[in-house]
Amino acid sequence: MRQDEEADIKYRFGKAIRRRRRELDFSQEKLGELAGLHPTYISGIERGDRNPSLENIEKLAQALDLSLAELFTRYVAEAKGKP
Amino acid sequence: MRQDEEADIKYRFGKAIRRRRRELDFSQEKLGELAGLHPTYISGIERGDRNPSLENIEKLAQALDLSLAELFTRYVAEAKGKP
């Protein structure tokens, strides 16, 4: 997988999490609380700086009231890569 | 997220990877080669012992000729949890 593709999935995942969080009108603090993750970790994810594990991805999906399938189909797949 | 749910997603993810690998008639060595991951890492994932990162999940999906949406919708969602 090329370097830019790797960076791209983290970037797209971050955009997807941000989009869904805003749809639910959650702050990063609230999402962190619901997911059991630190708010700075949430902001790092949304910036595309983090490479979350499968378990943290599921914690985020559950906190955002999405199945993993919904998260990856309706949000991550639709998120644009880096301009 | 409860402890058993966490273990469950790794278990279900492993089953999903194994099912798709066998559909393609790949050995763990071949999947490792295509994904750029060590074969022992692949077997650890399939046993549900590993907690792969987003980037490694994408490497696996690409090696298995699946989008992330397909992987999570058609394979992970359909994998049974621990008996």
Backbone of each chain as nested JSON, in Angstrom:
{
  "chains": [
    {"id": "A", "residues": [
      {"number": 1, "name": "MET", "atoms": {"N": [0.878, -1.187, 0.0], "CA": [0.0, 0.0, 0.0], "C": [0.913, 1.234, 0.0]}},
      {"number": 2, "name": "ARG", "atoms": {"N": [0.643, 2.187, -0.866], "CA": [1.535, 3.331, -0.961], "C": [1.387, 4.194, 0.288]}},
      {"number": 3, "name": "GLN", "atoms": {"N": [2.447, 4.948, 0.595], "CA": [2.471, 5.825, 1.766], "C": [1.255, 6.752, 1.778]}},
      {"number": 4, "name": "ASP", "atoms": {"N": [0.95, 7.343, 0.616], "CA": [-0.145, 8.328, 0.608], "C": [-1.49, 7.635, 0.85]}},
      {"number": 5, "name": "GLU", "atoms": {"N": [-1.599, 6.365, 0.402], "CA": [-2.861, 5.648, 0.632], "C": [-3.059, 5.417, 2.128]}},
      {"number": 6, "name": "GLU", "atoms": {"N": [-1.943, 5.107, 2.8], "CA": [-2.039, 4.857, 4.245], "C": [-2.514, 6.133, 4.929]}},
      {"number": 7, "name": "ALA", "atoms": {"N": [-1.82, 7.27, 4.62], "CA": [-2.197, 8.534, 5.252], "C": [-3.639, 8.85, 4.903]}},
      {"number": 8, "name": "ASP", "atoms": {"N": [-4.023, 8.479, 3.686], "CA": [-5.364, 8.82, 3.207], "C": [-6.435, 8.159, 4.036]}},
      {"number": 9, "name": "ILE", "atoms": {"N": [-6.297, 6.87, 4.421], "CA": [-7.357, 6.18, 5.164], "C": [-7.509, 6.81, 6.543]}},
      {"number": 10, "name": "LYS", "atoms": {"N": [-6.436, 7.24, 7.147], "CA": [-6.544, 7.886, 8.472], "C": [-7.25, 9.229, 8.32]}},
      {"number": 11, "name": "TYR", "atoms": {"N": [-6.927, 9.902, 7.227], "CA": [-7.544, 11.225, 6.974], "C": [-9.044, 11.053, 6.712]}},
      {"number": 12, "name": "ARG", "atoms": {"N": [-9.39, 10.072, 5.864], "CA": [-10.814, 9.845, 5.53], "C": [-11.589, 9.369, 6.755]}},
      {"number": 13, "name": "PHE", "atoms": {"N": [-10.948, 8.51, 7.541], "CA": [-11.615, 8.014, 8.761], "C": [-11.895, 9.183, 9.705]}},
      {"number": 14, "name": "GLY", "atoms": {"N": [-10.927, 10.072, 9.826], "CA": [-11.101, 11.242, 10.695], "C": [-12.25, 12.127, 10.241]}},
      {"number": 15, "name": "LYS", "atoms": {"N": [-12.315, 12.331, 8.95], "CA": [-13.413, 13.172, 8.397], "C": [-14.764, 12.501, 8.67]}},
      {"number": 16, "name": "ALA", "atoms": {"N": [-14.8, 11.168, 8.54], "CA": [-16.057, 10.431, 8.749], "C": [-16.517, 10.556, 10.207]}},
      {"number": 17, "name": "ILE", "atoms": {"N": [-15.588, 10.417, 11.135], "CA": [-15.93, 10.516, 12.562], "C": [-16.428, 11.932, 12.879]}},
      {"number": 18, "name": "ARG", "atoms": {"N": [-15.723, 12.912, 12.317], "CA": [-16.132, 14.316, 12.584], "C": [-17.53, 14.584, 12.046]}},
      {"number": 19, "name": "ARG", "atoms": {"N": [-17.757, 14.108, 10.804], "CA": [-19.069, 14.356, 10.182], "C": [-20.183, 13.77, 11.047]}},
      {"number": 20, "name": "ARG", "atoms": {"N": [-20.015, 12.511, 11.484], "CA": [-21.078, 11.848, 12.278], "C": [-21.206, 12.529, 13.658]}},
      {"number": 21, "name": "ARG", "atoms": {"N": [-20.083, 12.891, 14.253], "CA": [-20.135, 13.552, 15.571], "C": [-20.96, 14.844, 15.47]}},
      {"number": 22, "name": "ARG", "atoms": {"N": [-20.714, 15.604, 14.402], "CA": [-21.45, 16.873, 14.221], "C": [-22.923, 16.642, 13.923]}},
      {"number": 23, "name": "GLU", "atoms": {"N": [-23.211, 15.55, 13.188], "CA": [-24.62, 15.208, 12.932], "C": [-25.362, 15.006, 14.264]}},
      {"number": 24, "name": "LEU", "atoms": {"N": [-24.659, 14.419, 15.224], "CA": [-25.269, 14.128, 16.525], "C": [-25.127, 15.306, 17.491]}},
      {"number": 25, "name": "ASP", "atoms": {"N": [-24.44, 16.354, 16.982], "CA": [-24.25, 17.547, 17.812], "C": [-23.495, 17.244, 19.112]}},
      {"number": 26, "name": "PHE", "atoms": {"N": [-22.523, 16.322, 18.99], "CA": [-21.658, 15.99, 20.137], "C": [-20.394, 16.842, 20.091]}},
      {"number": 27, "name": "SER", "atoms": {"N": [-19.911, 17.221, 21.272], "CA": [-18.559, 17.807, 21.338], "C": [-17.563, 16.645, 21.312]}},
      {"number": 28, "name": "GLN", "atoms": {"N": [-16.284, 16.964, 21.115], "CA": [-15.255, 15.91, 21.162], "C": [-15.201, 15.33, 22.582]}},
      {"number": 29, "name": "GLU", "atoms": {"N": [-15.451, 16.198, 23.575], "CA": [-15.44, 15.726, 24.974], "C": [-16.544, 14.682, 25.165]}},
      {"number": 30, "name": "LYS", "atoms": {"N": [-17.754, 15.012, 24.673], "CA": [-18.878, 14.077, 24.855], "C": [-18.59, 12.758, 24.145]}},
      {"number": 31, "name": "LEU", "atoms": {"N": [-18.097, 12.824, 22.898], "CA": [-17.788, 11.584, 22.172], "C": [-16.732, 10.787, 22.933]}},
      {"number": 32, "name": "GLY", "atoms": {"N": [-15.722, 11.479, 23.439], "CA": [-14.673, 10.794, 24.206], "C": [-15.255, 10.091, 25.421]}},
      {"number": 33, "name": "GLU", "atoms": {"N": [-16.154, 10.769, 26.092], "CA": [-16.785, 10.205, 27.292], "C": [-17.59, 8.937, 26.938]}},
      {"number": 34, "name": "LEU", "atoms": {"N": [-18.396, 9.055, 25.884], "CA": [-19.245, 7.919, 25.478], "C": [-18.412, 6.732, 25.003]}},
      {"number": 35, "name": "ALA", "atoms": {"N": [-17.284, 7.05, 24.343], "CA": [-16.468, 5.969, 23.758], "C": [-15.424, 5.448, 24.748]}},
      {"number": 36, "name": "GLY", "atoms": {"N": [-15.258, 6.19, 25.857], "CA": [-14.226, 5.78, 26.819], "C": [-12.83, 6.089, 26.306]}},
      {"number": 37, "name": "LEU", "atoms": {"N": [-12.742, 7.167, 25.519], "CA": [-11.448, 7.567, 24.94], "C": [-11.182, 9.035, 25.292]}},
      {"number": 38, "name": "HIS", "atoms": {"N": [-9.89, 9.42, 25.374], "CA": [-9.558, 10.795, 25.778], "C": [-9.907, 11.774, 24.656]}},
      {"number": 39, "name": "PRO", "atoms": {"N": [-10.441, 12.954, 24.994], "CA": [-10.787, 13.939, 23.969], "C": [-9.62, 14.306, 23.054]}},
      {"number": 40, "name": "THR", "atoms": {"N": [-8.399, 14.323, 23.577], "CA": [-7.27, 14.655, 22.688], "C": [-7.05, 13.535, 21.667]}},
      {"number": 41, "name": "TYR", "atoms": {"N": [-7.402, 12.307, 22.07], "CA": [-7.307, 11.177, 21.121], "C": [-8.336, 11.378, 20.008]}},
      {"number": 42, "name": "ILE", "atoms": {"N": [-9.536, 11.836, 20.401], "CA": [-10.598, 12.092, 19.417], "C": [-10.135, 13.167, 18.426]}},
      {"number": 43, "name": "SER", "atoms": {"N": [-9.558, 14.245, 18.925], "CA": [-9.154, 15.319, 18.0], "C": [-8.014, 14.843, 17.103]}},
      {"number": 44, "name": "GLY", "atoms": {"N": [-7.135, 13.99, 17.653], "CA": [-6.063, 13.432, 16.823], "C": [-6.61, 12.558, 15.706]}},
      {"number": 45, "name": "ILE", "atoms": {"N": [-7.667, 11.799, 16.034], "CA": [-8.296, 10.946, 15.017], "C": [-8.911, 11.819, 13.926]}},
      {"number": 46, "name": "GLU", "atoms": {"N": [-9.624, 12.87, 14.37], "CA": [-10.327, 13.701, 13.386], "C": [-9.353, 14.451, 12.487]}},
      {"number": 47, "name": "ARG", "atoms": {"N": [-8.137, 14.714, 12.979], "CA": [-7.114, 15.376, 12.141], "C": [-6.425, 14.379, 11.204]}},
      {"number": 48, "name": "GLY", "atoms": {"N": [-6.704, 13.066, 11.41], "CA": [-6.045, 12.063, 10.57], "C": [-4.649, 11.718, 11.064]}},
      {"number": 49, "name": "ASP", "atoms": {"N": [-4.36, 12.094, 12.289], "CA": [-3.026, 11.844, 12.85], "C": [-2.929, 10.495, 13.566]}},
      {"number": 50, "name": "ARG", "atoms": {"N": [-4.081, 9.903, 13.852], "CA": [-4.056, 8.668, 14.642], "C": [-4.348, 7.45, 13.771]}},
      {"number": 51, "name": "ASN", "atoms": {"N": [-3.89, 6.302, 14.197], "CA": [-4.123, 5.05, 13.482], "C": [-4.863, 4.115, 14.439]}},
      {"number": 52, "name": "PRO", "atoms": {"N": [-6.168, 4.318, 14.63], "CA": [-6.914, 3.627, 15.683], "C": [-6.963, 2.12, 15.492]}},
      {"number": 53, "name": "SER", "atoms": {"N": [-7.052, 1.428, 16.611], "CA": [-7.151, -0.034, 16.564], "C": [-8.601, -0.435, 16.308]}},
      {"number": 54, "name": "LEU", "atoms": {"N": [-8.772, -1.715, 15.968], "CA": [-10.107, -2.261, 15.705], "C": [-11.022, -2.039, 16.912]}},
      {"number": 55, "name": "GLU", "atoms": {"N": [-10.525, -2.263, 18.095], "CA": [-11.353, -2.103, 19.307], "C": [-11.749, -0.642, 19.496]}},
      {"number": 56, "name": "ASN", "atoms": {"N": [-10.822, 0.288, 19.244], "CA": [-11.174, 1.705, 19.384], "C": [-12.121, 2.146, 18.281]}},
      {"number": 57, "name": "ILE", "atoms": {"N": [-11.97, 1.575, 17.092], "CA": [-12.895, 1.874, 16.003], "C": [-14.302, 1.429, 16.409]}},
      {"number": 58, "name": "GLU", "atoms": {"N": [-14.407, 0.258, 17.037], "CA": [-15.736, -0.206, 17.457], "C": [-16.286, 0.665, 18.589]}},
      {"number": 59, "name": "LYS", "atoms": {"N": [-15.423, 1.081, 19.514], "CA": [-15.895, 1.972, 20.598], "C": [-16.454, 3.259, 20.0]}},
      {"number": 60, "name": "LEU", "atoms": {"N": [-15.758, 3.808, 18.995], "CA": [-16.217, 5.043, 18.347], "C": [-17.548, 4.799, 17.626]}},
      {"number": 61, "name": "ALA", "atoms": {"N": [-17.632, 3.695, 16.899], "CA": [-18.862, 3.403, 16.151], "C": [-20.046, 3.29, 17.119]}},
      {"number": 62, "name": "GLN", "atoms": {"N": [-19.844, 2.572, 18.219], "CA": [-20.946, 2.39, 19.186], "C": [-21.342, 3.735, 19.791]}},
      {"number": 63, "name": "ALA", "atoms": {"N": [-20.346, 4.565, 20.121], "CA": [-20.637, 5.872, 20.73], "C": [-21.384, 6.764, 19.741]}},
      {"number": 64, "name": "LEU", "atoms": {"N": [-21.139, 6.513, 18.435], "CA": [-21.79, 7.305, 17.391], "C": [-23.066, 6.632, 16.886]}},
      {"number": 65, "name": "ASP", "atoms": {"N": [-23.475, 5.57, 17.62], "CA": [-24.717, 4.838, 17.306], "C": [-24.719, 4.306, 15.872]}},
      {"number": 66, "name": "LEU", "atoms": {"N": [-23.575, 3.732, 15.496], "CA": [-23.443, 3.136, 14.161], "C": [-22.884, 1.721, 14.309]}},
      {"number": 67, "name": "SER", "atoms": {"N": [-23.281, 0.831, 13.402], "CA": [-22.557, -0.442, 13.319], "C": [-21.259, -0.158, 12.557]}},
      {"number": 68, "name": "LEU", "atoms": {"N": [-20.317, -1.084, 12.614], "CA": [-19.077, -0.905, 11.848], "C": [-19.396, -0.847, 10.363]}},
      {"number": 69, "name": "ALA", "atoms": {"N": [-20.361, -1.659, 9.928], "CA": [-20.741, -1.663, 8.51], "C": [-21.263, -0.287, 8.096]}},
      {"number": 70, "name": "GLU", "atoms": {"N": [-22.111, 0.308, 8.942], "CA": [-22.644, 1.64, 8.609], "C": [-21.53, 2.675, 8.587]}},
      {"number": 71, "name": "LEU", "atoms": {"N": [-20.64, 2.584, 9.612], "CA": [-19.549, 3.558, 9.695], "C": [-18.731, 3.528, 8.412]}},
      {"number": 72, "name": "PHE", "atoms": {"N": [-18.36, 2.319, 7.959], "CA": [-17.464, 2.229, 6.79], "C": [-18.201, 2.412, 5.464]}},
      {"number": 73, "name": "THR", "atoms": {"N": [-19.485, 2.087, 5.443], "CA": [-20.223, 2.208, 4.18], "C": [-20.755, 3.619, 3.978]}},
      {"number": 74, "name": "ARG", "atoms": {"N": [-21.408, 4.178, 5.017], "CA": [-22.07, 5.48, 4.814], "C": [-21.158, 6.651, 5.131]}},
      {"number": 75, "name": "TYR", "atoms": {"N": [-20.077, 6.449, 5.877], "CA": [-19.266, 7.603, 6.28], "C": [-17.849, 7.533, 5.716]}},
      {"number": 76, "name": "VAL", "atoms": {"N": [-17.108, 6.475, 6.028], "CA": [-15.708, 6.438, 5.588], "C": [-15.629, 6.36, 4.064]}},
      {"number": 77, "name": "ALA", "atoms": {"N": [-16.504, 5.522, 3.476], "CA": [-16.458, 5.364, 2.004], "C": [-16.789, 6.691, 1.311]}},
      {"number": 78, "name": "GLU", "atoms": {"N": [-17.602, 7.517, 1.962], "CA": [-18.026, 8.776, 1.326], "C": [-17.076, 9.937, 1.613]}},
      {"number": 79, "name": "ALA", "atoms": {"N": [-16.145, 9.729, 2.55], "CA": [-15.239, 10.829, 2.913], "C": [-14.196, 11.002, 1.812]}},
      {"number": 80, "name": "LYS", "atoms": {"N": [-13.983, 12.27, 1.418], "CA": [-12.985, 12.555, 0.376], "C": [-11.589, 12.424, 0.981]}},
      {"number": 81, "name": "GLY", "atoms": {"N": [-10.652, 12.008, 0.149], "CA": [-9.258, 11.936, 0.594], "C": [-8.673, 13.338, 0.671]}},
      {"number": 82, "name": "LYS", "atoms": {"N": [-7.403, 13.413, 0.965], "CA": [-6.725, 14.722, 1.073], "C": [-6.808, 15.448, -0.253]}},
      {"number": 83, "name": "PRO", "atoms": {"N": [-7.045, 16.764, -0.176], "CA": [-7.112, 17.542, -1.437], "C": [-5.776, 17.537, -2.177]}}
    ]},
    {"id": "B", "residues": [
      {"number": 1, "name": "MET", "atoms": {"N": [-17.629, -0.099, 26.632], "CA": [-17.815, -1.353, 25.911], "C": [-17.338, -2.482, 26.825]}},
      {"number": 2, "name": "ARG", "atoms": {"N": [-18.16, -3.509, 26.991], "CA": [-17.798, -4.572, 27.921], "C": [-16.599, -5.362, 27.392]}},
      {"number": 3, "name": "GLN", "atoms": {"N": [-15.879, -5.963, 28.35], "CA": [-14.679, -6.737, 28.011], "C": [-14.996, -7.783, 26.943]}},
      {"number": 4, "name": "ASP", "atoms": {"N": [-16.128, -8.503, 27.12], "CA": [-16.397, -9.603, 26.181], "C": [-16.716, -9.054, 24.789]}},
      {"number": 5, "name": "GLU", "atoms": {"N": [-17.294, -7.832, 24.739], "CA": [-17.592, -7.252, 23.422], "C": [-16.292, -6.923, 22.699]}},
      {"number": 6, "name": "GLU", "atoms": {"N": [-15.306, -6.442, 23.474], "CA": [-14.024, -6.101, 22.857], "C": [-13.41, -7.361, 22.263]}},
      {"number": 7, "name": "ALA", "atoms": {"N": [-13.349, -8.439, 23.112], "CA": [-12.752, -9.688, 22.627], "C": [-13.544, -10.179, 21.418]}},
      {"number": 8, "name": "ASP", "atoms": {"N": [-14.838, -9.92, 21.452], "CA": [-15.713, -10.44, 20.398], "C": [-15.38, -9.839, 19.043]}},
      {"number": 9, "name": "ILE", "atoms": {"N": [-15.131, -8.541, 18.977], "CA": [-14.886, -7.921, 17.667], "C": [-13.585, -8.466, 17.08]}},
      {"number": 10, "name": "LYS", "atoms": {"N": [-12.591, -8.723, 17.9], "CA": [-11.334, -9.274, 17.367], "C": [-11.572, -10.7, 16.865]}},
      {"number": 11, "name": "TYR", "atoms": {"N": [-12.413, -11.426, 17.594], "CA": [-12.731, -12.81, 17.213], "C": [-13.503, -12.812, 15.892]}},
      {"number": 12, "name": "ARG", "atoms": {"N": [-14.527, -11.951, 15.818], "CA": [-15.359, -11.906, 14.596], "C": [-14.541, -11.423, 13.409]}},
      {"number": 13, "name": "PHE", "atoms": {"N": [-13.671, -10.435, 13.651], "CA": [-12.818, -9.933, 12.559], "C": [-11.915, -11.051, 12.041]}},
      {"number": 14, "name": "GLY", "atoms": {"N": [-11.376, -11.82, 12.964], "CA": [-10.495, -12.938, 12.567], "C": [-11.215, -13.957, 11.721]}},
      {"number": 15, "name": "LYS", "atoms": {"N": [-12.423, -14.274, 12.14], "CA": [-13.228, -15.259, 11.375], "C": [-13.504, -14.714, 9.974]}},
      {"number": 16, "name": "ALA", "atoms": {"N": [-13.786, -13.412, 9.895], "CA": [-14.106, -12.802, 8.598], "C": [-12.89, -12.863, 7.663]}},
      {"number": 17, "name": "ILE", "atoms": {"N": [-11.716, -12.553, 8.193], "CA": [-10.498, -12.588, 7.367], "C": [-10.237, -14.02, 6.885]}},
      {"number": 18, "name": "ARG", "atoms": {"N": [-10.382, -14.973, 7.815], "CA": [-10.136, -16.38, 7.443], "C": [-11.11, -16.823, 6.358]}},
      {"number": 19, "name": "ARG", "atoms": {"N": [-12.382, -16.473, 6.538], "CA": [-13.404, -16.904, 5.561], "C": [-13.072, -16.373, 4.175]}},
      {"number": 20, "name": "ARG", "atoms": {"N": [-12.717, -15.086, 4.085], "CA": [-12.421, -14.481, 2.77], "C": [-11.119, -15.066, 2.202]}},
      {"number": 21, "name": "ARG", "atoms": {"N": [-10.114, -15.271, 3.066], "CA": [-8.833, -15.83, 2.59], "C": [-9.07, -17.202, 1.947]}},
      {"number": 22, "name": "ARG", "atoms": {"N": [-9.911, -17.996, 2.613], "CA": [-10.191, -19.359, 2.092], "C": [-11.007, -19.303, 0.8]}},
      {"number": 23, "name": "GLU", "atoms": {"N": [-11.91, -18.309, 0.727], "CA": [-12.669, -18.137, -0.531], "C": [-11.704, -17.924, -1.704]}},
      {"number": 24, "name": "LEU", "atoms": {"N": [-10.639, -17.185, -1.432], "CA": [-9.666, -16.873, -2.491], "C": [-8.592, -17.955, -2.609]}},
      {"number": 25, "name": "ASP", "atoms": {"N": [-8.712, -18.962, -1.706], "CA": [-7.746, -20.07, -1.738], "C": [-6.306, -19.584, -1.521]}},
      {"number": 26, "name": "PHE", "atoms": {"N": [-6.159, -18.584, -0.648], "CA": [-4.835, -18.069, -0.27], "C": [-4.359, -18.799, 0.983]}},
      {"number": 27, "name": "SER", "atoms": {"N": [-3.048, -19.02, 1.046], "CA": [-2.46, -19.451, 2.321], "C": [-2.257, -18.197, 3.177]}},
      {"number": 28, "name": "GLN", "atoms": {"N": [-1.967, -18.391, 4.453], "CA": [-1.679, -17.242, 5.321], "C": [-0.397, -16.558, 4.83]}},
      {"number": 29, "name": "GLU", "atoms": {"N": [0.525, -17.354, 4.306], "CA": [1.787, -16.79, 3.784], "C": [1.479, -15.859, 2.613]}},
      {"number": 30, "name": "LYS", "atoms": {"N": [0.623, -16.344, 1.7], "CA": [0.309, -15.525, 0.51], "C": [-0.399, -14.237, 0.93]}},
      {"number": 31, "name": "LEU", "atoms": {"N": [-1.379, -14.355, 1.842], "CA": [-2.087, -13.147, 2.289], "C": [-1.102, -12.179, 2.943]}},
      {"number": 32, "name": "GLY", "atoms": {"N": [-0.183, -12.727, 3.75], "CA": [0.819, -11.873, 4.392], "C": [1.673, -11.14, 3.379]}},
      {"number": 33, "name": "GLU", "atoms": {"N": [2.054, -11.869, 2.354], "CA": [2.897, -11.286, 1.289], "C": [2.157, -10.146, 0.584]}},
      {"number": 34, "name": "LEU", "atoms": {"N": [0.897, -10.424, 0.214], "CA": [0.107, -9.425, -0.517], "C": [-0.174, -8.193, 0.341]}},
      {"number": 35, "name": "ALA", "atoms": {"N": [-0.363, -8.431, 1.654], "CA": [-0.736, -7.314, 2.535], "C": [0.493, -6.612, 3.117]}},
      {"number": 36, "name": "GLY", "atoms": {"N": [1.671, -7.249, 2.932], "CA": [2.879, -6.658, 3.526], "C": [2.902, -6.845, 5.038]}},
      {"number": 37, "name": "LEU", "atoms": {"N": [2.315, -7.972, 5.476], "CA": [2.267, -8.275, 6.916], "C": [2.85, -9.673, 7.139]}},
      {"number": 38, "name": "HIS", "atoms": {"N": [3.406, -9.923, 8.339], "CA": [4.05, -11.218, 8.61], "C": [2.987, -12.31, 8.741]}},
      {"number": 39, "name": "PRO", "atoms": {"N": [3.257, -13.5, 8.218], "CA": [2.283, -14.592, 8.332], "C": [1.871, -14.907, 9.776]}},
      {"number": 40, "name": "THR", "atoms": {"N": [2.778, -14.742, 10.726], "CA": [2.389, -15.033, 12.12], "C": [1.394, -13.971, 12.609]}},
      {"number": 41, "name": "TYR", "atoms": {"N": [1.513, -12.77, 12.047], "CA": [0.547, -11.709, 12.389], "C": [-0.833, -12.094, 11.839]}},
      {"number": 42, "name": "ILE", "atoms": {"N": [-0.841, -12.636, 10.615], "CA": [-2.099, -13.08, 9.996], "C": [-2.745, -14.177, 10.856]}},
      {"number": 43, "name": "SER", "atoms": {"N": [-1.961, -15.136, 11.296], "CA": [-2.57, -16.234, 12.089], "C": [-3.057, -15.696, 13.435]}},
      {"number": 44, "name": "GLY", "atoms": {"N": [-2.335, -14.728, 13.997], "CA": [-2.783, -14.115, 15.25], "C": [-4.111, -13.391, 15.071]}},
      {"number": 45, "name": "ILE", "atoms": {"N": [-4.262, -12.725, 13.913], "CA": [-5.518, -12.023, 13.631], "C": [-6.654, -13.031, 13.502]}},
      {"number": 46, "name": "GLU", "atoms": {"N": [-6.377, -14.116, 12.759], "CA": [-7.445, -15.089, 12.518], "C": [-7.865, -15.801, 13.801]}},
      {"number": 47, "name": "ARG", "atoms": {"N": [-6.956, -15.896, 14.778], "CA": [-7.308, -16.498, 16.08], "C": [-8.05, -15.499, 16.973]}},
      {"number": 48, "name": "GLY", "atoms": {"N": [-8.095, -14.226, 16.556], "CA": [-8.76, -13.213, 17.387], "C": [-7.853, -12.686, 18.484]}},
      {"number": 49, "name": "ASP", "atoms": {"N": [-6.574, -12.927, 18.35], "CA": [-5.606, -12.504, 19.377], "C": [-5.045, -11.106, 19.113]}},
      {"number": 50, "name": "ARG", "atoms": {"N": [-5.226, -10.607, 17.894], "CA": [-4.632, -9.325, 17.543], "C": [-5.681, -8.219, 17.475]}},
      {"number": 51, "name": "ASN", "atoms": {"N": [-5.254, -7.005, 17.677], "CA": [-6.136, -5.835, 17.629], "C": [-5.598, -4.915, 16.53]}},
      {"number": 52, "name": "PRO", "atoms": {"N": [-5.845, -5.243, 15.26], "CA": [-5.19, -4.556, 14.141], "C": [-5.552, -3.074, 14.055]}},
      {"number": 53, "name": "SER", "atoms": {"N": [-4.612, -2.332, 13.518], "CA": [-4.85, -0.896, 13.327], "C": [-5.632, -0.674, 12.035]}},
      {"number": 54, "name": "LEU", "atoms": {"N": [-6.149, 0.559, 11.91], "CA": [-6.909, 0.934, 10.713], "C": [-6.07, 0.705, 9.452]}},
      {"number": 55, "name": "GLU", "atoms": {"N": [-4.818, 1.067, 9.489], "CA": [-3.966, 0.905, 8.296], "C": [-3.777, -0.574, 7.965]}},
      {"number": 56, "name": "ASN", "atoms": {"N": [-3.583, -1.405, 8.987], "CA": [-3.425, -2.834, 8.714], "C": [-4.738, -3.455, 8.256]}},
      {"number": 57, "name": "ILE", "atoms": {"N": [-5.849, -2.957, 8.773], "CA": [-7.156, -3.437, 8.319], "C": [-7.317, -3.127, 6.836]}},
      {"number": 58, "name": "GLU", "atoms": {"N": [-6.897, -1.915, 6.432], "CA": [-7.015, -1.574, 5.014], "C": [-6.062, -2.407, 4.155]}},
      {"number": 59, "name": "LYS", "atoms": {"N": [-4.854, -2.669, 4.663], "CA": [-3.916, -3.515, 3.898], "C": [-4.524, -4.904, 3.679]}},
      {"number": 60, "name": "LEU", "atoms": {"N": [-5.157, -5.433, 4.738], "CA": [-5.787, -6.754, 4.626], "C": [-6.938, -6.712, 3.625]}},
      {"number": 61, "name": "ALA", "atoms": {"N": [-7.768, -5.678, 3.73], "CA": [-8.923, -5.581, 2.821], "C": [-8.441, -5.527, 1.373]}},
      {"number": 62, "name": "GLN", "atoms": {"N": [-7.427, -4.7, 1.123], "CA": [-6.927, -4.57, -0.259], "C": [-6.364, -5.9, -0.746]}},
      {"number": 63, "name": "ALA", "atoms": {"N": [-5.628, -6.59, 0.12], "CA": [-5.021, -7.872, -0.273], "C": [-6.11, -8.91, -0.554]}},
      {"number": 64, "name": "LEU", "atoms": {"N": [-7.259, -8.732, 0.126], "CA": [-8.376, -9.667, -0.052], "C": [-9.361, -9.177, -1.111]}},
      {"number": 65, "name": "ASP", "atoms": {"N": [-8.929, -8.116, -1.829], "CA": [-9.731, -7.552, -2.933], "C": [-11.13, -7.118, -2.457]}},
      {"number": 66, "name": "LEU", "atoms": {"N": [-11.143, -6.452, -1.312], "CA": [-12.404, -5.942, -0.752], "C": [-12.227, -4.472, -0.389]}},
      {"number": 67, "name": "SER", "atoms": {"N": [-13.299, -3.697, -0.502], "CA": [-13.267, -2.369, 0.103], "C": [-13.496, -2.563, 1.602]}},
      {"number": 68, "name": "LEU", "atoms": {"N": [-13.219, -1.54, 2.392], "CA": [-13.481, -1.637, 3.837], "C": [-14.974, -1.842, 4.074]}},
      {"number": 69, "name": "ALA", "atoms": {"N": [-15.797, -1.164, 3.267], "CA": [-17.253, -1.309, 3.418], "C": [-17.667, -2.757, 3.186]}},
      {"number": 70, "name": "GLU", "atoms": {"N": [-17.114, -3.386, 2.126], "CA": [-17.464, -4.782, 1.845], "C": [-16.983, -5.688, 2.971]}},
      {"number": 71, "name": "LEU", "atoms": {"N": [-15.734, -5.435, 3.444], "CA": [-15.182, -6.282, 4.499], "C": [-16.084, -6.261, 5.729]}},
      {"number": 72, "name": "PHE", "atoms": {"N": [-16.507, -5.048, 6.131], "CA": [-17.29, -4.949, 7.372], "C": [-18.768, -5.308, 7.163]}},
      {"number": 73, "name": "THR", "atoms": {"N": [-19.274, -5.111, 5.947], "CA": [-20.697, -5.411, 5.722], "C": [-20.914, -6.883, 5.42]}},
      {"number": 74, "name": "ARG", "atoms": {"N": [-20.121, -7.431, 4.481], "CA": [-20.383, -8.811, 4.029], "C": [-19.659, -9.853, 4.854]}},
      {"number": 75, "name": "TYR", "atoms": {"N": [-18.603, -9.473, 5.563], "CA": [-17.82, -10.507, 6.261], "C": [-17.862, -10.332, 7.781]}},
      {"number": 76, "name": "VAL", "atoms": {"N": [-17.443, -9.174, 8.29], "CA": [-17.369, -9.02, 9.751], "C": [-18.768, -9.052, 10.355]}},
      {"number": 77, "name": "ALA", "atoms": {"N": [-19.714, -8.362, 9.687], "CA": [-21.082, -8.31, 10.242], "C": [-21.697, -9.709, 10.285]}},
      {"number": 78, "name": "GLU", "atoms": {"N": [-21.276, -10.574, 9.35], "CA": [-21.891, -11.913, 9.282], "C": [-21.164, -12.937, 10.151]}},
      {"number": 79, "name": "ALA", "atoms": {"N": [-19.986, -12.569, 10.663], "CA": [-19.218, -13.537, 11.47], "C": [-19.865, -13.674, 12.843]}},
      {"number": 80, "name": "LYS", "atoms": {"N": [-20.034, -14.924, 13.262], "CA": [-20.622, -15.191, 14.587], "C": [-19.596, -14.857, 15.668]}},
      {"number": 81, "name": "GLY", "atoms": {"N": [-20.086, -14.401, 16.806], "CA": [-19.198, -14.15, 17.944], "C": [-18.772, -15.468, 18.562]}},
      {"number": 82, "name": "LYS", "atoms": {"N": [-18.072, -15.378, 19.666], "CA": [-17.578, -16.591, 20.343], "C": [-18.761, -17.432, 20.791]}},
      {"number": 83, "name": "PRO", "atoms": {"N": [-18.652, -18.77, 20.652], "CA": [-19.751, -19.637, 21.104], "C": [-19.935, -19.572, 22.629]}}
    ]}
  ]
}
